[in-house]
Amino acid sequence: MNRRRLLSGTALVLFTASSAPSRAGTIAGALPWAPGAAAPPRPVVPGPWHFFTPAEGRTVEAIVDRIIPPDPDGPGARDAGCAVFIDRQLAGPFGRAEGLYDHGPFVTGTKQQGPQSRLDPATQYRGALRAIDAYSAQHHDGRPFVDLAAADQDAVIGAIEDGSLPIEDVVTKDFWTMLLKNTRQGFFADPVYGGNRDMAAWKWIGFPGARYDYSDWIDRHNEPYPHAPIGIAEAPLWRPAASK
Amino acid sequence: MAHGLSEAGLDVIAFERGPWRDTAQDFPPTYAPDEYRYRVRHELFLRPAQMTFTFRNNPSQTALPIRDWGAFMLGNGVGGGGLHWNAEMWRFEPSQFMLKTHLTERYGAKFIPAGMTIQDWGVTYDELEPHYDRFEYLCGTAGTAGNLRGAIQPGGNPFEGPRSRPYPTPAQKQPFNATLFAKAAREMGHQPFPQPSGNMSQPYTNPLGVTLGPCTFCGYCEWFGCGNYSKASPQTTILPVLVKQPGFTARDNCEVLRIVLDAGGKRATGVVFVDTDGEEWEQPADLVLCCAFTPFNVQLLMLSGVGEIYDPAAKRGNVGRNFTHQTVSTATAFFDPATHRFNPFVASGAIGMCIDDFNGDNFDHGPLGFVGGGYMGQVQTNGRPIETTPVPAGTPTWGAKWKAAVKQNYNSSVYSGSGVHGSFYSYDDVFLDLDPTYKDRFGRPLMRMTIDFHENEHKMSAFLTDRYAEILRAMGATRVDKLPRTGHYDVTDYQTSHLCGGAVMGAEPSTSVVNRYQQSWDVPNLFVIGASSFPQNAGYNPTTTVGALTYWTLDAIVNQYLKAPGPLVQA
């Protein structure tokens, strides 16, 4: 009994589903490590829309710029790149609801049970943008959202917020929650994702970004932090002088 | 557990549904500080497509699947929740382990609300103390002792149980808001102390010879892996030693589907697991240790036919019974920007000053009409702006007014996500069972959570949040917005990831799934380890108690079970 076999023996093949190489691994004797296994984020490259049509892109720029409007003190969401951020997210795993639970039946439940849409975010955005223009046209002499005055745009956004703007197969309030979150994410996320351009939102509130070491600051109380933000893939100091 | 058993000479194979995780490939400091990737897109977490739950507030409703996470987060990969936690390292108070006996003796049985199913643990604080100590020294815990072998110590938590020796490292330095909180609390007659922290206050080499570095207060703890090797986690405390241990093997990306029992159902003969090709394998074993996260331990028991599933109508069965979470509330305090600058980004998962004056039964509940409590404090975990841009209640959520309020308050408000960390006691109508409709990717029924807050927890939350707000006002806030826990349990509203219970421990097989050593009453060569053993949840973060219970059980296996395999407690 001084050396019991605990969990051992020869594994037994019971069922074969595929002959593809397995990603399941066995680790023993040493920590597994391979060079180049890290996966830094891929920087968003500015350019044409990946998901939105040009008309949709203009509408989203107009919407986000009312949600976070420009003012003399800080950037608006359009100039910060929030629409580009949302476009790239909708073109990727987020837009496809990748990794989320997608088995039916789809039943609308209580607020506490959370969103139950069968439509992925990309499809919800497409339908919502169509509905927003239809609602704008219906209430404002046939004009699409981008052609409305700011106050009228705010009224349309208010109708998304209070759920009175109908979107086919979508719970409008759930879409609003997603739109508001995505806009703020684009505004405040690391600029590597296409929003928060030039770290403008971070500079505006005084957030130093990805600095990662405040050892000298933990017990300096009530003092202004003096350093500009840095991002994962950029810092003002890293830029060539000519482009400053 | 795996390390202790392999040291005892056993061959150990560990199975993990997710991948191997390590600092260099999963969260190196060059890109670890990425709020969007880790906090919002949940890079290190289980995906609901892999496994989720259905949820309802009460048995009259139809449970619906949790399609994306909200109220709690589940780790995925080697290290589990110990990778992404804040490292808030609390011991439970001694009376917690005798909760029903204690409350009955002090207030009488009638004081316990109808339907509340709290019970004693079957193990005492004194029995667990050496194991608490061992876990704290493994993790390098930073703190100030409040009770050394019965002698109350200045600056520590006077309500804690006696500890056999001081914390292994001194308490963390404190930021501005925590310092103001401690001063205000002290002046009000409370007894503030630094939160015990698994984020290092100095370099530390643990008893296994693994070294952690000092915390740099980067503000990326909870939801993130630590790129600095300064947060206690399996990666930074034990895995480098464990993988070299002869007899130890880990299999990652392998999901255990069920525990295999012999024909009589009284002995586990191994487990069936599936690899990423969808191939099912059977792994024979002499001893099976279920060490998954709380609801997955319970699910494995249910899917394997170990024990009887709880039926709330018939009041039969114990598997799934006494499931609990946490009753967290907070208050946001706004200060004059001309005089207060908090630099909220200078943060760590577990720096802050707390009080325990309103936790457990540290105060007289007699006139208050509820049981339970929680610690409260200023714990500055982050100033990450997607998550943390506090604005006064009533501010529009968008437009120029929202934007002005964000700018005004970002650096002059204090917001503590778990400002008030309240208990969640157990009830006969809060439980886990198997969903009749929704299935996982292998066709197995999802676990169904039936959970809601009760009047007792609402009363407790209102009382605790009021006490907390008083202290924030005394700090000099110009405005305090209270956020007590009200209404129904909401699966979209993050509280903590402290799901507890469902396979609870106890002295009697009639009211527990495992005995005082976390050994199955039904299948003696099966141990079920984790917060699934908690009969109810206290007003603390649970991990240190999980660590203590694990060492307690390891000790029982090595020193008792292996010498005479069989039930360690006679039913």
Interface residues (C-beta under 8 A of the other chain):
Chain A: M1 N2 R3 R4 R5 L6 L7 S8 G9 A11 L12 V13 L14 F15 T16 A17 S18 S19 A20 P21 S22 R23 A24 G25 T26 I27 A28 G29 A30 L31 P32 W33 A34 A37 A38 A39 P40 P41 R66 I67 I68 P69 D71 D73 G74 F94 E98 G99 L100 Y101 D102 H103 P105 V107 G109 T110 K111 Q112 Q113 G114 P115 Q116 D154 I157 E161 L180 T183 R184 Q185 F188 A189 D190 V192 Y193 A201 W202 W204 I205 G206 F207 P208 G209 A210 R211 Y212 D213 Y214 S215 W217 I218 D219 H221 N222 E223 P224 Y225 I232
Chain B: L5 G9 L10 D11 V12 I13 P19 W20 D22 A24 Q25 D26 P28 P29 T30 Y31 A32 P33 D34 E35 Y36 R37 V40 R41 R47 P48 A49 Q50 T52 F55 R56 N57 Q61 T62 L64 P65 I66 R67 D68 G70 K173 Q174 P175 F176 T179 P214 T216 F217 C218 G219 Y220 G227 N228 L239 P240 V243 K244 G247 F248 T249 A250 R251 D252 N253 C254 G270 V272 D275 T276 D277 G278 E279 E280 W281 E282 Q283 P284 A285 D286 L287 V288 H340 R341 F342 N343 F345 V346 I351 G383 R384 P385 I386 T389 T397 W398 G399 A400 W402 K403 A404 V406 K407 Y410 N411 T437 Y438 K439 H488 Y489 D490 V491 T492 L562 K563
